[in-house]
Amino acid sequence: MPETVSLVLEEVSEEALKERITLRKVKASVDMYDQLLQAGTAVSIETTHNLLDLICLYCDREPVEGGGPQTEDTEPGEGAKKRKIRFQQSLVSPKCTWEENNNAERLFNVLPERDTRCYSALIRGMAKHGAYEKAFSMYTGLLNERLKADIHIFNALIISAPNVREKYTERWELINELLTHMKEQEVRPNLLTFNNVLQALKRCGTVAKSKSLQTLYEMKALGIAPSLTTYSYILEIFSRTAGVVQTTSNMLPEIMSELSGKSFTCQGPNDGAFFINTMKMCLESIDLEQGYKIQSLLECGENWRLLGASFHQGIYYGTFFRLLCEREHIDVVLKWYKKLIPTHFYPNSQGLGKLLQALDAGNRLDLLPQIWQDIRTLHHEDKSHLVEELLSLMTRDKHSPEVQESFAACALDVKGVFEIVAHGPPLEWSPSSLKNITSLLLRANKTQQAWEVLQLFKSKNRIPPNQLLDDFLSACHSSGSAERALDLVRLSAAFDLPATAELAKRTLAEFQLTEEQRAILSDLVSVTEFSD
């Protein structure tokens, strides 16, 4: 949008008005038009049409920089449940509300002659910006002037119909009435007409299913090929019952069979949503077979381009990958992992969590250190739930010495992340994270590093579990470190743990100690038992 281009023509003229319209300067265009009228200069009907289009498109306001609106003939967006803040700021304009007697209405009312195009601009603007009742009132005015509506008017009114009727049956009756008017006025419906009917039917309850199929048959009878948006709306309608969204739709296999092997061109801004919506259905119903068919369709020709922005690609591929993690063999999951990441998308922390679960189910926990490096590369090392899951899986079972060595190295790397996180505040040490890292180091015979982590229990105001202290004492016995065993008992005593006496007794029984060490331990046993 050429927002920063300066105006060249300053004189009061129709050419100057055209310049301001071209540059989408709403206020400047209105001011110039008013000056022309005051000067008694007639403005051509074509320029008047363009001015009304501009005012109505932007709701009589200046366009927001970097966030242009939908073009007039696009379908109103469904809206994503969640978008990144930067994505919202760059692509979504603030919602405008049509104001009573704005400049569009004022200019329309003073026109010496109003044709269908003038009515069309206002009706579309009113429908786009929430003045649904006024849009239908304007349509009645058009009919009273014995004018015929154009395709754009009907498309705008059809999508607005559910907003002016309460009951489902009344909504459909109004839509059907508009379709009848189209036929009477010899206005041929286009693809957007039928897609708007289907989108409106999503708000028509139990009426929707039968009428949606009727709409689809009518489309084909007129030689209008359904778009991906068409099928997406039908699937949404058939996955709803009494207003509740169901996880499965018996229409999906039938539709995928019909679309198999076909290459599509973009015919509307919501075409790419077909792939996202259908893949979400497959994930919700854990339908891997249909998921593969959707992926195959996406790979056909240049259908992948329909996904559009990288944000939407991430949603689609992330959903597909989570489905694979739920149902596919781990070797196949890893094959797709290498194929998709990072070429097609960067997984979020939930997707990586699903991968960890798949590695667990597939008995490939030996790959956890490798996945941890990917987690760091993707900057998800600050996600506590992901780190806790990783540590828990590495600690749960004992493995071969080679695997335990790699787990210990991974645990030390995780420890470093707890100490400093480059992309956000440091992670907070939990009792489980301290326990798991200590256990992993002990299993790899890294007693000194394990002791350093054990010290953190005190500084982080956490209490070590008895089993961890027993394991540490066993490691001390294996390495013959009596002094470290004594330090462990002292640490337990500092925490005032009930296990202190048992640890001291074990140390007295299992280690070769000096008389001084025995005396210290005996005192600890006496003090602990006395306090009990």
C-alpha positions as CSV (number, residue, x, y, z in Angstrom):
1,M,0.0,0.0,0.0
2,P,1.6,3.3,-1.1
3,E,1.0,5.0,2.3
4,T,4.1,7.2,2.3
5,V,3.7,8.5,-1.3
6,S,3.2,12.3,-1.2
7,L,0.4,14.0,-3.1
8,V,1.5,15.7,-6.3
9,L,-1.7,17.5,-7.4
10,E,-2.8,20.3,-5.1
11,E,-5.3,22.1,-7.2
12,V,-9.0,21.3,-6.9
13,S,-9.7,19.0,-9.8
14,E,-11.1,15.6,-10.6
15,E,-7.5,14.4,-11.4
16,A,-6.5,15.4,-7.9
17,L,-9.4,13.4,-6.5
18,K,-8.4,10.4,-8.5
19,E,-4.8,10.7,-7.2
20,R,-6.1,10.7,-3.6
21,I,-8.3,7.7,-4.2
22,T,-5.5,5.8,-5.8
23,L,-3.3,6.5,-2.8
24,R,-6.1,5.4,-0.5
25,K,-6.2,8.8,1.3
26,V,-9.8,8.6,2.6
27,K,-10.1,11.9,4.4
28,A,-8.2,13.8,1.6
29,S,-10.4,12.2,-1.0
30,V,-13.6,13.2,0.8
31,D,-12.3,16.8,1.3
32,M,-11.4,17.1,-2.4
33,Y,-14.8,15.8,-3.4
34,D,-16.6,18.3,-1.2
35,Q,-14.5,21.1,-2.6
36,L,-15.4,20.1,-6.1
37,L,-19.1,20.1,-5.3
38,Q,-18.8,23.5,-3.6
39,A,-17.0,24.8,-6.7
40,G,-19.9,23.5,-8.9
41,T,-17.7,21.0,-10.7
42,A,-19.3,17.8,-11.7
43,V,-17.6,14.6,-10.8
44,S,-17.8,11.7,-13.2
45,I,-19.9,8.7,-12.2
46,E,-16.8,6.4,-12.4
47,T,-14.8,8.5,-10.0
48,T,-17.8,8.7,-7.7
49,H,-18.0,4.9,-7.7
50,N,-14.3,4.6,-6.8
51,L,-14.7,7.1,-4.0
52,L,-17.6,5.3,-2.5
53,D,-15.7,2.0,-2.8
54,L,-12.8,3.5,-0.9
55,I,-14.9,5.0,1.9
56,C,-16.9,1.9,2.4
57,L,-14.0,-0.5,2.2
58,Y,-12.2,1.3,5.0
59,C,-15.3,2.2,7.0
60,D,-14.7,6.0,6.5
61,R,-11.3,5.7,8.2
62,E,-7.7,5.9,7.1
63,P,-6.2,2.4,6.2
64,V,-4.0,1.0,8.9
65,E,-0.3,0.9,7.8
66,G,0.8,-2.7,7.0
67,G,-2.7,-4.1,7.7
68,G,-4.8,-3.7,4.6
69,P,-8.3,-5.1,4.7
70,Q,-9.7,-8.0,2.7
71,T,-10.4,-7.1,-0.8
72,E,-14.1,-6.5,-1.5
73,D,-14.8,-9.9,-3.0
74,T,-13.0,-12.0,-0.5
75,E,-14.8,-14.1,2.0
76,P,-14.8,-12.8,5.6
77,G,-12.1,-14.6,7.5
78,E,-13.0,-17.3,10.0
79,G,-10.3,-16.1,12.4
80,A,-7.7,-18.3,14.0
81,K,-8.1,-19.4,17.6
82,K,-4.5,-18.3,18.3
83,R,-2.1,-16.1,16.4
84,K,1.3,-14.8,17.3
85,I,1.2,-11.2,18.4
86,R,3.5,-10.0,15.6
87,F,1.4,-11.9,13.1
88,Q,-1.7,-10.1,14.4
89,Q,0.0,-6.7,14.3
90,S,1.2,-7.1,10.7
91,L,-1.8,-8.7,9.1
92,V,-5.0,-7.8,11.0
93,S,-6.6,-4.4,10.9
94,P,-8.5,-3.1,14.0
95,K,-12.2,-3.9,13.6
96,C,-14.2,-0.9,12.5
97,T,-17.9,-0.4,13.1
98,W,-20.1,1.4,10.6
99,E,-21.2,4.7,12.0
100,E,-24.6,6.4,11.3
101,N,-24.5,9.1,8.6
102,N,-20.8,8.6,7.9
103,N,-19.3,10.2,4.8
104,A,-20.4,7.3,2.6
105,E,-24.0,7.7,3.5
106,R,-23.7,11.5,3.3
107,L,-22.3,11.5,-0.2
108,F,-24.7,8.8,-1.3
109,N,-27.7,10.9,-0.2
110,V,-26.6,14.0,-2.1
111,L,-26.0,12.2,-5.4
112,P,-28.3,13.5,-8.1
113,E,-28.5,10.0,-9.5
114,R,-27.8,6.6,-7.8
115,D,-27.1,3.5,-9.8
116,T,-26.6,-0.1,-8.8
117,R,-22.9,0.4,-8.3
118,C,-23.5,3.1,-5.8
119,Y,-25.9,0.9,-3.8
120,S,-23.4,-2.0,-4.1
121,A,-20.6,0.0,-2.5
122,L,-22.7,0.9,0.5
123,I,-24.3,-2.5,1.0
124,R,-20.9,-4.2,0.9
125,G,-19.4,-1.7,3.3
126,M,-22.3,-2.0,5.7
127,A,-22.2,-5.8,5.6
128,K,-18.4,-5.8,6.0
129,H,-18.5,-3.5,9.0
130,G,-21.4,-4.9,11.0
131,A,-24.3,-2.8,9.9
132,Y,-26.3,-5.8,8.7
133,E,-29.8,-4.4,9.1
134,K,-28.8,-1.2,7.3
135,A,-27.4,-3.3,4.4
136,F,-30.8,-5.1,4.0
137,S,-32.6,-1.8,4.3
138,M,-30.4,-0.4,1.5
139,Y,-31.2,-3.4,-0.6
140,T,-34.9,-2.7,-0.2
141,G,-34.2,0.9,-1.3
142,L,-32.5,-0.4,-4.4
143,L,-35.5,-2.5,-5.3
144,N,-37.8,0.4,-4.7
145,E,-35.8,2.4,-7.2
146,R,-36.5,-0.5,-9.6
147,L,-32.8,-1.3,-9.9
148,K,-31.3,-4.7,-10.2
149,A,-28.7,-5.9,-7.7
150,D,-25.3,-7.1,-8.8
151,I,-23.4,-10.3,-7.8
152,H,-21.4,-8.4,-5.1
153,I,-24.6,-7.2,-3.4
154,F,-26.1,-10.7,-3.2
155,N,-22.8,-12.2,-1.9
156,A,-22.6,-9.6,0.8
157,L,-26.2,-10.1,1.9
158,I,-26.0,-13.9,1.9
159,I,-23.1,-13.9,4.3
160,S,-24.9,-11.3,6.5
161,A,-28.3,-13.2,6.6
162,P,-27.6,-15.1,9.9
163,N,-27.0,-11.8,11.6
164,V,-30.5,-10.5,11.0
165,R,-32.6,-13.6,11.9
166,E,-32.8,-15.4,15.2
167,K,-34.2,-18.8,14.2
168,Y,-32.2,-21.3,12.1
169,T,-35.2,-21.9,9.7
170,E,-35.7,-18.1,9.3
171,R,-32.0,-17.7,8.4
172,W,-32.3,-20.3,5.7
173,E,-35.5,-18.8,4.4
174,L,-33.8,-15.4,4.0
175,I,-30.8,-17.0,2.2
176,N,-33.2,-18.9,-0.1
177,E,-35.2,-15.7,-0.7
178,L,-32.0,-13.9,-1.8
179,L,-31.1,-16.8,-4.2
180,T,-34.6,-16.5,-5.6
181,H,-34.1,-12.8,-6.2
182,M,-30.9,-13.6,-8.0
183,K,-32.7,-15.9,-10.4
184,E,-35.5,-13.3,-10.9
185,Q,-33.0,-10.5,-11.6
186,E,-30.9,-12.8,-13.9
187,V,-27.8,-12.6,-11.8
188,R,-25.7,-15.7,-12.2
189,P,-24.1,-16.9,-8.9
190,N,-20.4,-17.4,-8.8
191,L,-18.1,-19.6,-6.6
192,L,-18.2,-17.0,-3.8
193,T,-22.0,-17.0,-3.8
194,F,-22.1,-20.7,-3.0
195,N,-19.2,-20.5,-0.5
196,N,-21.0,-17.7,1.3
197,V,-24.2,-19.8,1.4
198,L,-22.2,-22.6,3.0
199,Q,-20.5,-20.3,5.4
200,A,-23.9,-18.9,6.4
201,L,-25.3,-22.4,6.8
202,K,-22.7,-23.1,9.5
203,R,-24.9,-20.9,11.6
204,C,-28.2,-22.6,10.7
205,G,-28.1,-25.5,13.0
206,T,-29.9,-28.7,12.0
207,V,-31.0,-27.2,8.7
208,A,-27.4,-27.0,7.5
209,K,-26.6,-30.6,6.5
210,S,-29.4,-31.2,4.0
211,K,-29.1,-27.7,2.6
212,S,-25.3,-27.8,2.2
213,L,-25.6,-30.9,0.0
214,Q,-28.3,-29.3,-2.0
215,T,-26.0,-26.3,-2.4
216,L,-23.2,-28.5,-3.6
217,Y,-25.4,-30.2,-6.2
218,E,-26.7,-26.8,-7.4
219,M,-23.1,-25.7,-7.9
220,K,-22.2,-28.6,-10.0
221,A,-25.4,-28.3,-12.0
222,L,-24.3,-24.8,-12.9
223,G,-20.9,-25.9,-13.9
224,I,-19.2,-24.2,-11.0
225,A,-16.4,-26.4,-9.6
226,P,-16.2,-26.5,-5.8
227,S,-13.1,-25.0,-4.3
228,L,-11.2,-26.3,-1.3
229,T,-13.0,-23.7,0.8
230,T,-16.3,-25.3,-0.4
231,Y,-15.3,-28.7,0.9
232,S,-13.9,-27.2,4.1
233,Y,-17.2,-25.6,4.9
234,I,-19.1,-28.8,4.2
235,L,-16.8,-30.8,6.5
236,E,-17.4,-28.2,9.2
237,I,-21.1,-28.5,8.8
238,F,-21.1,-32.3,8.9
239,S,-18.8,-32.3,12.0
240,R,-21.4,-30.3,14.0
241,T,-24.4,-31.6,15.8
242,A,-26.7,-29.3,17.7
243,G,-23.9,-26.7,17.8
244,V,-21.3,-29.1,19.2
245,V,-18.2,-29.7,17.1
246,Q,-17.6,-33.5,16.7
247,T,-14.1,-34.9,16.2
248,T,-15.0,-37.0,13.2
249,S,-16.9,-36.5,10.0
250,N,-18.0,-39.4,7.8
251,M,-17.8,-36.9,4.9
252,L,-14.0,-36.7,5.0
253,P,-13.1,-40.1,3.4
254,E,-15.7,-39.4,0.6
255,I,-14.3,-35.9,0.0
256,M,-10.6,-37.0,0.0
257,S,-11.5,-39.8,-2.5
258,E,-13.0,-37.1,-4.8
259,L,-10.0,-34.8,-4.4
260,S,-7.2,-37.4,-4.7
261,G,-4.5,-36.5,-7.2
262,K,-6.0,-33.1,-8.1
263,S,-4.0,-29.9,-8.3
264,F,-5.7,-26.7,-7.3
265,T,-5.2,-23.0,-7.8
266,C,-6.1,-20.4,-5.2
267,Q,-9.6,-19.2,-5.6
268,G,-10.1,-17.6,-2.2
269,P,-8.1,-16.6,0.9
270,N,-9.5,-19.6,2.9
271,D,-8.5,-22.3,0.5
272,G,-5.4,-23.1,2.5
273,A,-7.5,-23.6,5.6
274,F,-8.8,-26.8,4.1
275,F,-5.6,-28.6,4.7
276,I,-5.3,-27.2,8.3
277,N,-8.9,-28.0,9.2
278,T,-8.9,-31.5,7.8
279,M,-5.6,-32.4,9.4
280,K,-6.9,-31.2,12.7
281,M,-9.9,-33.5,12.2
282,C,-7.6,-36.4,11.6
283,L,-5.6,-35.6,14.8
284,E,-8.7,-35.3,16.9
285,S,-10.0,-38.7,15.6
286,I,-6.5,-40.2,15.4
287,D,-7.1,-41.1,11.7
288,L,-3.7,-41.7,10.3
289,E,-5.0,-43.1,7.0
290,Q,-6.9,-39.9,6.1
291,G,-4.0,-37.8,7.4
292,Y,-1.6,-39.4,4.9
293,K,-4.2,-38.8,2.1
294,I,-4.3,-35.1,3.0
295,Q,-0.6,-34.9,3.0
296,S,-0.5,-36.6,-0.4
297,L,-3.0,-34.1,-1.7
298,L,-0.9,-31.2,-0.4
299,E,2.2,-32.6,-2.2
300,C,0.2,-32.9,-5.5
301,G,1.4,-30.3,-8.0
302,E,1.8,-26.9,-6.2
303,N,-1.0,-27.4,-3.7
304,W,1.5,-26.7,-1.0
305,R,1.5,-23.1,-2.0
306,L,-2.1,-22.8,-0.8
307,L,-0.9,-23.0,2.8
308,G,0.4,-19.5,2.4
309,A,2.4,-17.8,5.2
310,S,4.9,-19.7,7.2
311,F,2.7,-19.3,10.3
312,H,-0.1,-21.4,8.6
313,Q,2.5,-23.9,7.3
314,G,3.7,-24.4,10.9
315,I,0.1,-25.1,12.1
316,Y,-0.5,-27.7,9.3
317,Y,2.8,-29.5,9.6
318,G,2.8,-29.3,13.4
319,T,-0.6,-31.0,13.4
320,F,0.5,-33.7,10.9
321,F,3.6,-34.4,12.9
322,R,1.6,-34.8,16.1
323,L,-0.6,-37.2,14.4
324,L,2.4,-39.2,13.3
325,C,3.7,-39.3,16.8
326,E,0.4,-40.6,18.1
327,R,0.0,-43.5,15.6
328,E,3.0,-44.2,13.5
329,H,6.0,-46.5,14.1
330,I,8.9,-44.6,15.7
331,D,11.2,-45.3,12.7
332,V,8.7,-43.7,10.4
333,V,8.2,-40.8,12.8
334,L,11.9,-40.1,12.8
335,K,12.0,-40.3,9.0
336,W,9.3,-37.6,8.8
337,Y,11.1,-35.6,11.5
338,K,14.2,-35.3,9.4
339,K,12.1,-34.5,6.3
340,L,9.9,-31.8,7.8
341,I,12.2,-30.1,10.3
342,P,13.5,-27.5,9.7
343,T,12.7,-27.5,5.9
344,H,9.0,-27.1,6.3
345,F,8.4,-25.9,9.9
346,Y,9.8,-25.4,13.3
347,P,8.0,-27.5,15.9
348,N,6.6,-25.9,19.0
349,S,7.2,-27.3,22.5
350,Q,4.0,-29.3,22.4
351,G,5.1,-31.0,19.2
352,L,8.5,-31.8,20.7
353,G,6.7,-33.2,23.7
354,K,4.8,-35.5,21.5
355,L,8.1,-36.6,19.9
356,L,9.5,-37.5,23.4
357,Q,6.4,-39.6,24.1
358,A,6.8,-41.3,20.7
359,L,10.4,-42.1,21.5
360,D,9.3,-43.6,24.8
361,A,6.5,-45.7,23.2
362,G,9.0,-46.8,20.4
363,N,11.7,-47.8,22.9
364,R,14.2,-45.3,21.4
365,L,15.1,-43.3,24.5
366,D,18.7,-43.6,23.5
367,L,18.0,-40.7,21.1
368,L,17.0,-38.3,23.8
369,P,20.3,-36.5,24.0
370,Q,20.2,-35.9,20.2
371,I,16.6,-34.5,20.5
372,W,17.8,-32.3,23.4
373,Q,20.3,-30.7,21.0
374,D,17.5,-30.0,18.6
375,I,15.4,-28.6,21.4
376,R,18.2,-26.1,22.1
377,T,18.7,-25.3,18.4
378,L,14.9,-24.5,18.2
379,H,15.2,-22.4,21.3
380,H,12.7,-24.4,23.4
381,E,15.2,-25.1,26.2
382,D,13.4,-22.6,28.4
383,K,10.1,-24.6,28.4
384,S,10.0,-26.2,31.8
385,H,7.5,-28.9,30.9
386,L,9.7,-30.1,28.1
387,V,12.9,-30.2,30.2
388,E,11.1,-32.0,33.0
389,E,9.7,-34.6,30.6
390,L,13.2,-35.2,29.0
391,L,14.8,-35.6,32.4
392,S,12.1,-37.9,33.6
393,L,12.4,-40.2,30.6
394,M,16.2,-40.4,30.9
395,T,15.9,-41.2,34.6
396,R,13.0,-43.7,34.7
397,D,14.9,-46.8,33.6
398,K,18.6,-48.0,33.7
399,H,20.4,-48.5,30.4
400,S,23.7,-49.7,29.1
401,P,26.9,-47.9,30.2
402,E,27.2,-46.2,26.8
403,V,23.6,-44.8,27.0
404,Q,24.0,-43.8,30.6
405,E,27.2,-41.9,29.7
406,S,25.3,-40.0,27.0
407,F,22.5,-39.3,29.4
408,A,24.9,-37.9,31.9
409,A,26.5,-35.6,29.4
410,C,23.0,-34.4,28.4
411,A,22.1,-33.9,32.1
412,L,25.1,-31.7,32.6
413,D,24.0,-29.6,29.5
414,V,20.5,-29.3,30.9
415,K,22.1,-28.2,34.2
416,G,23.8,-25.4,32.3
417,V,20.4,-24.3,30.9
418,F,19.0,-24.0,34.5
419,E,21.9,-21.7,35.3
420,I,21.4,-19.4,32.4
421,V,18.8,-19.2,29.6
422,A,19.7,-16.9,26.7
423,H,16.2,-16.4,25.5
424,G,14.4,-15.7,28.7
425,P,14.6,-15.9,32.5
426,P,16.4,-18.9,34.0
427,L,14.4,-22.1,34.6
428,E,13.4,-22.7,38.2
429,W,14.9,-25.7,39.8
430,S,12.3,-28.2,40.9
431,P,12.8,-31.1,43.3
432,S,12.3,-33.5,40.4
433,S,14.8,-31.8,38.1
434,L,17.5,-31.8,40.8
435,K,16.8,-35.4,41.7
436,N,16.8,-36.6,38.1
437,I,20.0,-34.8,37.1
438,T,21.8,-36.1,40.2
439,S,20.6,-39.7,39.5
440,L,21.8,-39.5,35.9
441,L,25.2,-38.4,37.0
442,L,25.4,-41.1,39.6
443,R,24.6,-43.8,37.1
444,A,27.5,-42.7,34.9
445,N,29.8,-42.7,38.0
446,K,30.2,-38.9,37.9
447,T,30.1,-38.7,41.7
448,Q,31.8,-35.3,42.0
449,Q,29.3,-33.6,39.5
450,A,26.4,-35.4,41.3
451,W,27.7,-34.0,44.6
452,E,27.7,-30.5,43.2
453,V,24.1,-30.8,42.1
454,L,23.2,-32.3,45.5
455,Q,24.5,-29.0,47.1
456,L,21.8,-27.1,45.1
457,F,19.1,-28.8,47.1
458,K,20.2,-26.6,50.0
459,S,20.7,-23.4,48.1
460,K,17.4,-23.7,46.3
461,N,15.5,-24.6,49.4
462,R,14.6,-28.1,48.1
463,I,14.6,-31.4,50.1
464,P,16.3,-34.4,48.5
465,P,14.3,-37.6,48.6
466,N,15.5,-40.5,50.7
467,Q,16.0,-42.8,47.7
468,L,18.4,-40.4,46.1
469,L,20.5,-40.2,49.3
470,D,20.6,-44.0,49.4
471,D,21.7,-44.1,45.8
472,F,24.4,-41.6,46.4
473,L,25.7,-43.5,49.4
474,S,25.8,-46.6,47.3
475,A,27.9,-44.7,44.7
476,C,30.2,-43.6,47.5
477,H,30.6,-47.2,48.6
478,S,31.4,-48.4,45.0
479,S,34.1,-45.8,44.7
480,G,35.4,-46.3,48.3
481,S,34.9,-42.6,49.2
482,A,34.3,-42.7,52.9
483,E,34.8,-38.9,53.3
484,R,32.1,-38.2,50.7
485,A,29.8,-40.6,52.5
486,L,30.4,-38.6,55.7
487,D,29.6,-35.4,53.9
488,L,26.4,-36.9,52.6
489,V,25.3,-37.8,56.2
490,R,26.1,-34.3,57.3
491,L,24.1,-32.9,54.4
492,S,21.1,-35.1,55.5
493,A,21.5,-33.9,59.1
494,A,21.6,-30.3,57.9
495,F,18.2,-30.9,56.3
496,D,17.0,-32.5,59.6
497,L,15.9,-35.5,57.6
498,P,14.5,-38.6,59.3
499,A,16.8,-40.7,57.0
500,T,19.9,-39.3,58.6
501,A,20.2,-42.1,61.3
502,E,19.9,-44.9,58.7
503,L,22.4,-43.3,56.4
504,A,24.8,-42.9,59.3
505,K,24.3,-46.6,60.4
506,R,24.9,-47.8,56.8
507,T,28.1,-45.7,56.6
508,L,29.3,-47.2,59.8
509,A,28.6,-50.7,58.7
510,E,29.8,-50.5,55.0
511,F,32.8,-48.2,55.0
512,Q,36.3,-48.3,56.3
513,L,36.4,-45.3,58.6
514,T,38.9,-43.6,60.9
515,E,38.1,-43.4,64.6
516,E,37.3,-39.7,64.2
517,Q,34.8,-40.4,61.3
518,R,33.2,-43.1,63.4
519,A,32.8,-40.8,66.3
520,I,31.2,-38.1,64.2
521,L,28.7,-40.6,62.7
522,S,27.9,-42.1,66.1
523,D,27.1,-38.7,67.4
524,L,24.9,-38.0,64.4
525,V,23.0,-41.3,65.0
526,S,22.5,-40.4,68.7
527,V,21.4,-36.8,68.0
528,T,19.0,-37.9,65.3
529,E,17.5,-40.8,67.3
530,F,17.2,-38.6,70.4
531,S,15.3,-35.9,68.4
532,D,13.0,-38.5,67.0
